[in-house]
Amino acid sequence: MNSRIDTRQCTNSSETTFKYAVATENVFVVEHDPSSRAALCQCLSASGFTVRGFSSAESILACRPLHAPACVVLDYDLPGISGLDLQRKLLDDSALSIVFVTSRGDVATVVRAMKGGAVDFLTRPVDTELLVGAVNRGLEQSKRADAERRLHHVFLERVDRLTAREQEVATGLIRGLLNKQIAAELGTTEKTIKVHRARVMAKLEVGSVAELVRLVETASRADALIVIGSAARSAADKLLETRRIHSSRSQPKWRSTC
């Protein structure tokens, strides 16, 4: 039988950290009511999470950056900075996930939260099983987003190694052009393009054009570009945009030009 969180099991601390030996993930609870915050923290700690409680949006924002993967259990009705505004601030530059808790569950409120990227929207009294399930889904989502961001970071670092001409050759390869076609566009010889192509493959650490395309496609799924230099960002954006344009058309048949 499903249990519900008893907010009477509480402390009056404005910020409490519970750490158990079985804890494996980070969960942040932002709840302005001390008893509700303590009850949520205790429930999640008992389920094996590392939990840290905050009394306001301002207090959790002061602790940034918050390292992902992590899930934020967030009171929708926070005083001051609202839960919805805090959601926007937290998701702007991180791979965190959000689970909302509220005393009101009208359709318009739920829609706004879910459109903003929330994993779930739970109404009080909170069902323990539903809460733990939502947090687990949030952590899985956060893990995926964090992995994509890391991959994008790697992609940007690799692109930063390319010269301007190598970036042009890479763009041609992503478009599915043959060496001789790239040479004609760039006004050079096929032999020169082969040399640049080999350097592109080595610097981007891929073994084939198909692998290069997969790298670009995977990197393009990240939520936001991580800026490590204006030149790298510009080059990476060009490769990503090239792939988006050409993937919307009929898929080319990749041919070896070696």
Backbone as a ProteinNet text record, in pm:
[ID]
protein_1_A
[PRIMARY]
MNSRIDTRQCTNSSETTFKYAVATENVFVVEHDPSSRAALCQCLSASGFTVRGFSSAESILACRPLHAPACVVLDYDLPGISGLDLQRKLLDDSALSIVFVTSRGDVATVVRAMKGGAVDFLTRPVDTELLVGAVNRGLEQSKRADAERRLHHVFLERVDRLTAREQEVATGLIRGLLNKQIAAELGTTEKTIKVHRARVMAKLEVGSVAELVRLVETASRADALIVIGSAARSAADKLLETRRIHSSRSQPKWRSTC
[TERTIARY]
85.1	0	88	62.5	146	137.1	251.9	256.5	266.8	227.6	239.2	329.3	397.4	495.2	424.9	467.8	411.1	494.3	439	514.4	531.8	475.9	495	631	694.8	828.6	925	966.4	1038.2	1135.7	1220.9	1304.3	1278.4	1326.2	1305.3	1426.1	1521.7	1640.2	1604.5	1666.2	1639.1	1717.4	1824.1	1901.5	1958.3	1922.1	1962.7	2019.7	2128.4	2187.6	2182.6	2127.9	2122.1	2211.9	2306	2393.9	2399.6	2362.7	2363.3	2464.2	2509.9	2609.5	2557.7	2425.4	2368.2	2339.1	2359.7	2326.4	2416.4	2357.6	2434.6	2413.8	2313.7	2283.9	2254.8	2256.6	2228	2084.3	2015.3	1881.4	1878.2	1827.1	1814.5	1665.9	1628.5	1489.6	1479.7	1395.8	1374.3	1229.7	1211.4	1078.2	1083.1	992.8	998.6	944.5	857.9	802.1	897.1	946.5	1047.2	1002.1	878.4	833	820.2	767.8	755.6	893.5	985.5	1121.1	1189.1	1176.8	1239.3	1178.5	1046.2	978.8	1022.3	1032.4	1078	1221.1	1306.6	1447	1459	1383.4	1389.7	1339.6	1233.7	1178.3	1278.7	1341.2	1435.4	1565	1608.3	1727.8	1705.7	1588.5	1555.5	1551.5	1533.4	1529.9	1667.9	1770.4	1906.9	1970.4	1907.9	1965.1	2045.6	2143.4	2209.3	2125.3	2074.8	1975.3	2025	2001.2	2030.6	1909.3	1868.3	1749	1780.7	1697.1	1710.4	1575.5	1579	1455	1400.9	1480.1	1436.7	1510.8	1458.3	1526.9	1661.9	1663.7	1787.4	1898.1	1863.6	1966.3	2027	1947.2	2004.2	2082.8	2037.2	2110.7	2247.2	2257.5	2385.2	2487.2	2439.4	2529.7	2573.5	2532.2	2570.6	2721.6	2781.2	2711.2	2677	2562	2520.1	2557.4	2634.6	2689.1	2587.4	2568.2	2482.6	2565.1	2500.7	2356.1	2293.8	2182.2	2110.8	1966.8	1880.8	1738.9	1698.6	1619.3	1570.5	1421.9	1386.2	1245	1205.9	1116	1095.2	951	937.6	807.8	764	651.4	603.4	567.2	521.4	467.4	568	693	794.3	766.5	791.8	784.5	908.2	902	1016.3	1025.6	1143.7	1159.4	1071	977.6	882.5	948.3	877.2	928.2	949.8	857.9	869.3	989.1	1011.2	1127.2	1257	1256.9	1376.3	1404.9	1299.6	1317.4	1392.6	1350.6	1416.3	1563.4	1591	1728.8	1817.4	1764.9	1844.9	1870	1771.2	1783.9	1852.8	1874.5	1939.3	2079.6	2153.8	2294.5	2337.1	2245.6	2282.6	2201.5	2244.9	2174.3	2088.8	2047.7	1962	1822.9	1751.8	1611.5	1525.8	1398.5	1308.8	1184.2	1150.1	1023	950.5	831.9	757	665.7	652.2	557.3	472.6	341.3	255.2	127.5	59.9	-69.3	-183.2	-152.7	-255.6	-212.7	-304.2	-268.8	-359.5	-393.2	-479.4	-404.6	-479.2	-422.6	-323.2	-358	-271	-135.8	-136.3	-11.8	74.9	13.7	86.9	145.5	67.3	113.5	234.2	230.1	342.7	470	457.4	573.9	630.6	543.7	589.4	648.9	591.7	647.8	786.3	807.3	937.9	1042.5	1002.2	1099.5	1091.6	987.4	975.2	954.5	1010.1	994.5	856.8	809.4	678.6	625.6	497	429.1	340.9	381.3	312.1	237	116	36.6	40.5	28.9	28	-109.1	-113.2	2.1	76	208.7	290.5	299.7	268.4	280.8	428.9	480.4	622	669.8	592.8	632.7	639.1	541.8	542.2	660	691.2	803	934.7	959.5	1084.7	1094.9	983	983.6	1015.5	956.3	981.6	1126.9	1181.7	1321.6	1415	1385.4	1467.9	1464.4	1345.9	1335.8	1413.3	1403.5	1476.8	1626.5	1675.3	1818.6	1864.6	1782.2	1817.3	1821.9	1725.4	1723.7	1846.2	1880.7	1995.7	2125.4	2134.6	2253.1	2270.5	2158.6	2166.5	2208.1	2146.5	2178.7	2323.7	2371.6	2509.3	2606.3	2573.7	2659.4	2665	2550.5	2547.1	2627.9	2620.1	2697.9	2846.8	2883.4	3025.3	3073.6	2991.1	3026.7	3039	2946.2	2953.3	3080.6	3117.9	3241.7	3360.9	3364.8	3472.1	3472.2	3352.5	3340.1	3396.7	3362.3	3412.1	3563.6	3618.9	3763.5	3833.1	3773.2	3832.8	3822.6	3707	3689.6	3788.4	3821.8	3915.1	4054.7	4082.4	4213.8	4224.6	4111.2	4110.9	4151.8	4227	4255.4	4131.4	4132.8	4018.4	3993	4098.5	4080.2	4028.7	4076.3	4029.2	3881.2	3838.4	3696.3	3612.5	3662.6	3592.4	3583.7	3692.9	3694	3596.7	3597.2	3506.1	3361.2	3331.2	3195.5	3155.8	3248.7	3221.5	3197.3	3273.8	3256.2	3118.6	3076.4	2945.3	2833.7	2857.7	2759	2754	2850.2	2851.7	2926	3008.8	3080.9	3201.9	3236.7	3358.8	3478.7	3597.7	3719.3	3730.9	3703	3717.8	3614.5	3496.3	3395.5	3435.4	3490.6	3540.1	3654.4	3742.3	3855.7	3807.7	3705.8	3652.1	3591.6	3519.5	3458	3562.5	3671.6	3773.2	3885.9	3881.7	3981.4	4118.2	4123.7	4250.9	4248.2	4350.4	4359.3	4301.1	4261.8	4208	4313.1	4439.6	4547.6	4558.7	4545.4	4551.7	4434.9	4317.5	4199.7	4218.6	4279	4304.7	4393.8	4494	4582.8	4504.1	4421.7	4340.5	4240.6	4183.6	4086	4149.4	4269.3	4339.1	4363.6	4397.6	4421	4291.4	4182.7	4051.8	4014.6	4030	3996	4080.9	4209.4	4299.2	4265	4242.2	4215.3	4079.2	3980.6	3848.3	3836	3940.5	3949.5	3834.6	3813.9	3715	3783	3726.1	3788.1	3722.2	3606.3	3535.1	3441.8	3390.9	3295.8	3167.5	3124.9	3004	3020.4	3138.5	3164.2	3166.2	3219.3	3218.7	3075.7	2990.3	2850.1	2780.3	2807.1	2745.9	2790.8	2919.4	2971.1	2899.8	2882.3	2814.9	2668.5	2601.7	2460.2	2440.5	2525.9	2514.5	2542	2647.1	2681.2	2570.9	2498.4	2394.2	2272	2262.4	2147	2163.9	2283	2304.2	2212	2174.6	2080.1	2136.9	2268.4	2328.1	2475	2530.6	2673.5	2752.2	2860.9	2951.1	3064	3076.5	3172.4	3312.4	3405	3544.6	3633.7	3576.2	3652	3564.4	3567.6	3478.7	3507.6	3633.9	3668.6	3612.9	3628.5	3577.9	3427.3	3360.7	3214.8	3166.9	3230.3	3190.8	3207.6	3321.1	3346.4	3250.2	3227.9	3137.2	2995.4	2952.5	2817.9	2801.2	2906.7	2899.3	2882.9	2958.7	2947.7	2810.6	2761.7	2631.3	2520.1	2528.7	2426.2	2430.5	2552	2564.9	2496	2515.3	2454.1	2302.3	2252.2	2107.5	2043.5	2108.6	2055.1	2050.7	2159.9	2168.3	2096.9	2077	2001.4	1852.6	1809.4	1668.6	1635.7	1739.1	1718.8	1734.1	1733	1753	1892.4	1907.1	2035.5	2129.8	2253.5	2347	2400.7	2444.5	2511.1	2660.1	2711.9	2851.2	2940.4	3036	3126.9	3270.2	3353.4	3493.2	3564.1	3645.1	3720.1	3869.6	3904.6	4046.5	4110.2
-120.3	0	124.4	219.5	337.5	424.1	475.9	563.5	707.3	796.9	938.6	1004	1110.2	1174.9	1247.1	1217.5	1279.7	1402.3	1520.4	1643	1672.4	1590.9	1612.3	1562.2	1472.4	1424.3	1529.3	1621.6	1736.9	1792.2	1884.8	1969.8	2111.7	2208.9	2347.3	2407.5	2325	2374.4	2429.9	2542.7	2601.5	2531.7	2460.2	2388.2	2263.2	2147.7	2021.8	1928.7	1860.8	1763	1625.6	1527.9	1389.8	1306.7	1232.1	1148.8	1009	911.3	772.8	695	583.1	501.5	449.8	430.5	375.5	483.7	611.2	719.2	716.2	733.6	726.2	846.6	925.9	1036.8	1164.3	1276.9	1405.7	1449.1	1484.4	1539.5	1666.3	1774.6	1900.6	1929.5	1956.1	1986.8	2135.7	2206.1	2349.3	2366	2390.4	2397.1	2500.2	2600	2708.4	2668	2567.1	2524.1	2424.9	2454.5	2368.4	2224.3	2204.1	2068	1987.8	2050.1	1981.1	1951.9	2046.1	2026.1	1908.7	1904.9	1796.5	1661.1	1658.2	1533	1482.6	1572.5	1534	1482.9	1552.5	1511.3	1374.1	1352.2	1224.1	1110	1135.6	1033.7	994.6	1093.2	1065.2	1005.1	1049.8	990.4	843.2	810.9	671.6	585.2	648.4	574.6	563.8	614.7	594.6	710.9	827.2	942.2	1029.1	1102.5	1207.9	1333.3	1388	1495.4	1619.9	1732.7	1860.3	1950.1	2009.2	2091.8	2240	2317.7	2462.9	2525.9	2641.6	2707.1	2806.4	2840.2	2941.1	2925.9	2992.3	2993.7	3062.8	3170.1	3245.8	3160.7	3074.2	2994.8	2889.1	2829.1	2729.4	2797.1	2914.2	2986.4	3031	3058.2	3099.9	2987	2863.4	2746.6	2701.9	2772.5	2733.8	2750.2	2668.8	2572.7	2443.7	2388.5	2259.7	2152.1	2056	1959	1850.1	1828.2	1720.1	1591.8	1473.9	1457.2	1479.6	1549	1578.6	1614.3	1597.7	1629.6	1728.1	1827.6	1926.8	1902.8	1873.9	1863.9	2003.2	2065.9	2209.5	2244.9	2325.4	2379.6	2482.9	2458.5	2549.5	2686.5	2688.9	2811	2881.2	2889.4	2956	3105.6	3163.9	3309.9	3371.4	3498.3	3560.9	3512.3	3461.2	3401	3277.5	3274.2	3164	3034.5	2924.6	2795.5	2791.7	2853.2	2854.4	2936.9	3050.8	3133.9	3062.9	2993.4	2919.9	2807.5	2742.1	2637.1	2692.3	2808.2	2868.3	2898.4	2954	2990.2	2866.1	2759.7	2639.1	2564.2	2564.6	2488.2	2565.9	2694.6	2774.4	2725.8	2683.4	2649.4	2522.6	2429.2	2306	2189.3	2069.1	1946.8	1893.8	1981.8	1941	1902.9	1824.1	1793.8	1847.6	1871.6	1934.4	1848.4	1826.7	1764.6	1865.6	1908.8	2007.6	1940.3	2006.4	1967.4	2090.7	2074.3	2188.8	2147.4	2245.6	2221.4	2242.2	2300.4	2323.2	2257.3	2188	2115.3	2146.2	2274.2	2309.6	2288.1	2266.5	2229.9	2333.7	2461	2566.9	2566.2	2543.1	2539.2	2422.4	2306.5	2186.6	2205.6	2260.5	2280.2	2372.6	2481.4	2575.1	2506.1	2426.4	2358.2	2255.1	2175	2069.9	2128.7	2237.5	2304.1	2359.5	2395.1	2446.6	2339.1	2212.5	2103.7	2018.7	2035.1	1954.7	1807.6	1720.8	1576.2	1531.4	1590	1552.5	1666.1	1658.5	1760.6	1687.7	1688.4	1611.6	1705.3	1663.6	1744.1	1684.6	1771.7	1728.5	1671.1	1571.3	1504.6	1418	1424.6	1358.6	1208.9	1130.7	985.8	948.9	875.9	843.6	768.9	670.6	590.9	676	764.6	852.5	948.8	999.2	1092.4	1024.7	906.9	834.9	799.9	757.7	725.5	847.3	962.1	1085	1128.9	1117.6	1155.7	1063.5	935.2	842.2	876.4	908.9	949	1078.3	1169	1294.5	1273.4	1183.5	1155.9	1091.6	1002.3	940.6	1047.1	1137.1	1245.6	1334	1364.5	1448.8	1380.9	1249.3	1175.8	1185.3	1166.7	1173.8	1314.1	1415.3	1552.8	1586	1537	1562.8	1494.1	1371.7	1299.1	1371	1422.6	1494.4	1623.2	1691.2	1813.5	1783.6	1674.4	1636.8	1603.3	1530.5	1495.7	1621.4	1716	1840.7	1916.3	1913.4	1978	1917.1	1783.9	1713.9	1752.6	1757.8	1793.5	1933	2029.4	2165.6	2171.6	2095.4	2093.5	2036.9	1935	1875.3	1970.7	2034.5	2128.1	2243.4	2282	2392.3	2360.3	2230.6	2190.8	2215.7	2228.7	2238.4	2377.5	2379.5	2506.3	2549	2672	2720.8	2633.3	2591.8	2507.6	2368.5	2315.8	2185.1	2190.5	2304.3	2320.8	2317.3	2378.7	2377.3	2236.6	2162	2023.1	1938.4	1956.5	1881.3	1910	2036.9	2073.8	2002.8	1994.7	1923.4	1775.4	1715.9	1573	1547.2	1634.5	1618.5	1632.6	1715.1	1732.5	1611.7	1519.1	1399.8	1416.4	1521.2	1546.4	1454.4	1423.8	1349.3	1442.7	1383.1	1464.3	1559.3	1509.2	1592.9	1705.8	1681.2	1786.4	1895.9	1854.3	1952	2031.7	1964	2031.6	2136.1	2102.8	2196.5	2318.6	2296.7	2408.4	2500.4	2440.8	2519.1	2565.9	2525.9	2570.1	2512	2385	2319.4	2180.5	2099.3	1967.1	1859.9	1749.4	1637	1582	1580.5	1530.7	1614.1	1746.3	1835	1808.8	1785.1	1757.4	1628	1528.2	1401.9	1423.4	1512.1	1542.9	1610.6	1710.5	1780.1	1683.6	1595.7	1500.1	1411	1363.8	1278.1	1353	1481.1	1561.4	1586.1	1608.6	1626.9	1502.9	1386.4	1260.7	1240.5	1272.9	1254.5	1351.1	1478.6	1579	1560.3	1513.9	1489.7	1349.7	1270.2	1135.3	1045.6	1045.3	957.3	876.9	759.3	671.9	673	738.4	739.8	859.6	889.1	998.3	967.4	841.1	802	827.5	800.4	824.5	974.2	1052.4	1197.5	1249.6	1199.7	1242.4	1205.5	1085.1	1043.1	1133.4	1170.6	1259.2	1393.8	1448.6	1577.8	1567.8	1460.4	1443.6	1429.5	1352.1	1333.4	1463.3	1535	1661.9	1764.2	1759.4	1858.9	1839.7	1725.4	1702.6	1767.9	1822.2	1886.4	2006.4	2036.2	2144.1	2280.6	2299.6	2429.5	2411.9	2504.4	2500.5	2545.7	2475.6	2515.5	2593.9	2719.9	2805.7	2784	2741	2726.6	2812.3	2904.1	2989.3	3026.7	3153	3198	3128.3	3101.4	3034.5	2893.9	2822.7	2684.7	2683.4	2776.5	2778.3	2806.1	2902.3	2936.3	2816.9	2749.3	2633.9	2520.4	2496	2387.9	2417.2	2542.9	2581.2	2556	2586.7	2568.4	2420.8	2334.5	2191.1	2138.1	2182.6	2136.6	2184.3	2310.4	2364.5	2294.8	2266.2	2193.5	2058.5	1989.3	1857.6	1868.9	1971.4	1988.2	2012.1	2096.2	2127.4	2003.5	1928.1	1815.1	1690.8	1680.5	1566.5	1583.3	1706.5	1729.7	1691.7	1671.8	1628.5	1476.8	1424	1280.3	1244.7	1133.8	1093.2	1051.5	1103.9	1066	925.9	865.3	736	763.4	723.3	750.9	659	721.8	644	670.3	569.4	585.5	657.8	756.2	829.1	810.1	713	688.6	611.8
0	0	0	-86.2	-97.7	27.4	69.9	186.3	140.1	229.3	198.6	301.1	256.6	342.9	456.9	578.1	697.5	731.4	708.7	734.1	882.2	967.8	1111.7	1156.3	1073.4	1105.4	1053.9	1142	1089	1190.8	1138.2	1222	1175.1	1249.3	1211.3	1141.9	1105.2	1037.1	899.8	861.8	730.7	621.6	656.5	557.1	622.2	571	632.6	527.6	562.8	472	535.8	464.9	511.8	421.4	477.9	396.7	457.1	376.3	420.4	338	390.1	320.6	188	177.9	55.1	-48.9	-12.6	-104.1	-226.5	-342.9	-466.7	-558	-533.7	-623.5	-545.4	-616.5	-554.1	-579.1	-471.7	-481.1	-396	-453.1	-381.5	-360.4	-235.8	-202.2	-170.9	-247	-222.5	-177.6	-49.2	12.7	124.7	119.3	217.5	353.7	360	488.2	555.4	675.5	740.4	760.1	804.2	830.5	700.7	596.7	467.7	409.2	423.4	371.3	441.7	575.1	650.6	614.3	595.4	561.8	424.6	328.3	194.8	198	269.8	280.9	346	453.6	523.8	436	363.7	274.6	167.4	104.7	-3.8	48.2	164.8	226	256.6	307.2	339.4	214.2	97.8	-28	-92.3	-24.9	-71.4	-143.3	-142.1	-210.9	-115.1	-169.5	-93.8	-111.9	-2.4	-10.5	61.5	-0.3	64.3	53	165.6	167.1	166.4	95.6	89.6	120.5	186.7	229	127.6	25.2	-70.9	-201.8	-304	-433.1	-420.5	-343.2	-327.3	-266	-170.5	-102.6	-194.5	-281.7	-372.4	-484.3	-528.2	-632.1	-581.5	-451.5	-392.5	-391	-405.8	-402.2	-540.9	-644.6	-779.4	-799.8	-892.3	-978.6	-905.3	-935.7	-881.9	-983.6	-939.6	-1033.3	-1066.8	-1194.6	-1243.1	-1250.1	-1253.8	-1255.5	-1118	-1117.3	-993.6	-1026.4	-927.7	-942.8	-833.5	-870.4	-774.7	-751.4	-625.3	-586	-539.4	-613.5	-601.1	-563.8	-459	-418.7	-522.4	-585	-689.7	-633.5	-508.3	-448.7	-358.2	-399.9	-319.3	-308.1	-190.7	-180	-246.4	-281.1	-347.1	-490.7	-528.9	-661.5	-666.9	-761.2	-767.1	-813.3	-791.7	-836	-985.7	-1061.9	-1207.8	-1252.7	-1188.1	-1222.1	-1185.2	-1071.8	-1031.3	-1130.3	-1178.2	-1279.2	-1400.2	-1448.3	-1564.8	-1535.7	-1419.3	-1384.9	-1373.3	-1313.9	-1293.7	-1424.5	-1513.5	-1637.5	-1748.4	-1727.7	-1831.2	-1863.5	-1761.9	-1785.2	-1711.2	-1697.7	-1628.2	-1681	-1641.8	-1682.4	-1568.3	-1477.2	-1366.4	-1416.7	-1338.6	-1368	-1253.6	-1282.6	-1185.7	-1164.2	-1036.4	-999.2	-910.4	-951.6	-874.3	-771.9	-656.6	-552.5	-521.4	-513.2	-489	-417.3	-360.5	-297	-395.3	-511.5	-612.5	-743.1	-805.4	-925.2	-1041.9	-1060.2	-1172.9	-1303.8	-1408.9	-1538.4	-1589.8	-1579.2	-1631.1	-1561.5	-1430.3	-1354.1	-1398.1	-1412	-1453.3	-1592.7	-1683.4	-1821.4	-1824.9	-1748.5	-1746.7	-1698.4	-1593.5	-1537.7	-1634.9	-1696.1	-1786.2	-1913.2	-1962.3	-2079.2	-2048.5	-1922.8	-1882.5	-1865	-1878.9	-1871.9	-1747.5	-1665.9	-1544.6	-1577.7	-1493.8	-1510.9	-1464.5	-1353.7	-1299.4	-1213.6	-1182.2	-1103.3	-1003	-875	-771.2	-677.6	-639	-546.6	-406	-307.5	-168.3	-130.3	-40.3	22.1	-79.4	-74.6	-176.8	-148.8	-249.8	-241	-251.4	-152.4	-146.2	-269.5	-312.3	-428.3	-554.8	-571.2	-688.2	-683.7	-565	-550.3	-586.6	-530.3	-557.5	-705.8	-764.7	-906.7	-992.1	-957.8	-1032.8	-1020	-900.1	-878.6	-957.4	-957.5	-1036.1	-1184.8	-1236.1	-1376.8	-1401.5	-1305.1	-1317.7	-1321.8	-1237.9	-1235.8	-1365.9	-1420.1	-1548.2	-1658.2	-1657.9	-1756.2	-1739.7	-1615.4	-1587.8	-1632	-1611.7	-1656.6	-1807.3	-1880	-2026	-2071.9	-2011.6	-2049.7	-2017	-1902.7	-1862.9	-1958.3	-1998.2	-2092.5	-2227.1	-2273.2	-2399.9	-2391.5	-2277.9	-2260.7	-2261	-2194.4	-2192.7	-2333.6	-2408.7	-2545.7	-2631.3	-2609.8	-2685.2	-2651.2	-2525	-2481.7	-2554	-2560.1	-2630.8	-2778.1	-2837.7	-2978.5	-3004.6	-2918.7	-2936.1	-2924.2	-2829.8	-2813.3	-2937	-2994.7	-3114.7	-3233.6	-3249.9	-3360.2	-3349.5	-3228.2	-3205.9	-3260.3	-3281.9	-3334.9	-3485.2	-3554.4	-3699.8	-3747.4	-3858	-3924.8	-4002.1	-4053.4	-4130	-4252.6	-4321.6	-4438.7	-4400	-4289.7	-4243.8	-4204.8	-4150.5	-4119.4	-4246.5	-4353.3	-4481.4	-4538	-4525.2	-4573.8	-4491.3	-4358.9	-4272.8	-4309.3	-4338.8	-4378.5	-4507.2	-4600.8	-4724.7	-4702.8	-4614.5	-4584.4	-4523.4	-4432.8	-4369.5	-4472.3	-4573.6	-4681	-4773.8	-4757.7	-4841.6	-4972.3	-4983.3	-5107	-5120.3	-5244.6	-5273.6	-5262.4	-5251.2	-5243.6	-5361.5	-5482	-5601.3	-5603.4	-5545.6	-5539	-5440.7	-5328.2	-5229.5	-5290.1	-5361.7	-5426.5	-5525	-5603.2	-5701.6	-5632.8	-5523.3	-5450.3	-5388.6	-5340.7	-5270.2	-5361.9	-5488.6	-5585.3	-5561.7	-5527.4	-5502.9	-5564.8	-5538.2	-5600.1	-5510	-5571.2	-5495	-5399	-5442.4	-5356.9	-5228.7	-5244.3	-5126.9	-5033	-5089.5	-5007.3	-4929.3	-4991.7	-4921.9	-4800	-4815.7	-4702.8	-4591.2	-4628.7	-4528.3	-4463.9	-4542.9	-4491	-4384.8	-4411.4	-4314.9	-4184.3	-4195.4	-4074.4	-3999.1	-4072.4	-4009.1	-3929.1	-3990.4	-3922.5	-3797.4	-3808.4	-3693.3	-3580.1	-3614.5	-3511.4	-3445.6	-3523.3	-3466.1	-3407.9	-3424.1	-3367.1	-3415.1	-3545.6	-3607.1	-3717.1	-3748.1	-3845.7	-3981.8	-3992.7	-4119.7	-4124.1	-4245.5	-4260.2	-4182.6	-4186.6	-4113.1	-3963.7	-3911.3	-3768.9	-3738.9	-3833.3	-3818.3	-3811.7	-3900.1	-3903.3	-3772.4	-3721.8	-3594.6	-3480.2	-3480.7	-3376.9	-3380.1	-3500	-3513.8	-3473.6	-3516.4	-3483.7	-3333.9	-3267.8	-3123	-3049.7	-3092.4	-3027.1	-3043.4	-3155.4	-3181.4	-3094.2	-3020.9	-2934.4	-2797.9	-2768.7	-2639.1	-2623.9	-2500.9	-2476.1	-2512.3	-2493.8	-2521.4	-2551.6	-2629.9	-2658.8	-2535.9	-2509.3	-2401.4	-2466.1	-2430.9	-2498.6	-2442.4	-2527.1	-2484.8	-2573.3	-2644.9	-2734.3	-2852.4	-2890.3	-2997.1	-3128.7	-3158.2	-3283.6	-3287	-3174.3	-3167.9	-3179.8	-3112.8	-3119	-3260	-3327.9	-3463.2	-3556.4	-3546	-3632.1	-3601.1	-3471.8	-3432.9	-3478	-3462.1	-3507.1	-3656.1	-3732.8	-3877.5	-3912.6	-3844.6	-3871.5	-3831.6	-3716.1	-3669.7	-3763.1	-3806.9	-3895.9	-4031.8	-4078.8	-4204.9	-4196.6	-4084.6	-4069.9	-4061.3	-3991.2	-3979.4	-4116	-4197	-4329.3	-4416.4	-4416.5	-4508.8	-4457.5	-4326.6	-4275.7	-4303.5	-4330.6	-4361	-4505.1	-4584.8	-4722.3	-4729.7	-4848.2	-4862.5	-4818.5	-4748.3	-4694.4	-4806.4	-4809.4	-4914	-4891.3	-4996.7	-4985.1	-4966	-4850.8	-4821.2	-4902.9	-4972	-5054.9	-5012.6	-5020.8	-4987	-5099.8	-5063.9	-5166.1	-5145.7	-5062.6	-5035.7	-5151.6
[MASK]
++++++++++++++++++++++++++++++++++++++++++++++++++++++++++++++++++++++++++++++++++++++++++++++++++++++++++++++++++++++++++++++++++++++++++++++++++++++++++++++++++++++++++++++++++++++++++++++++++++++++++++++++++++++++++++++++++++++++++++++++++++++++++++++++++

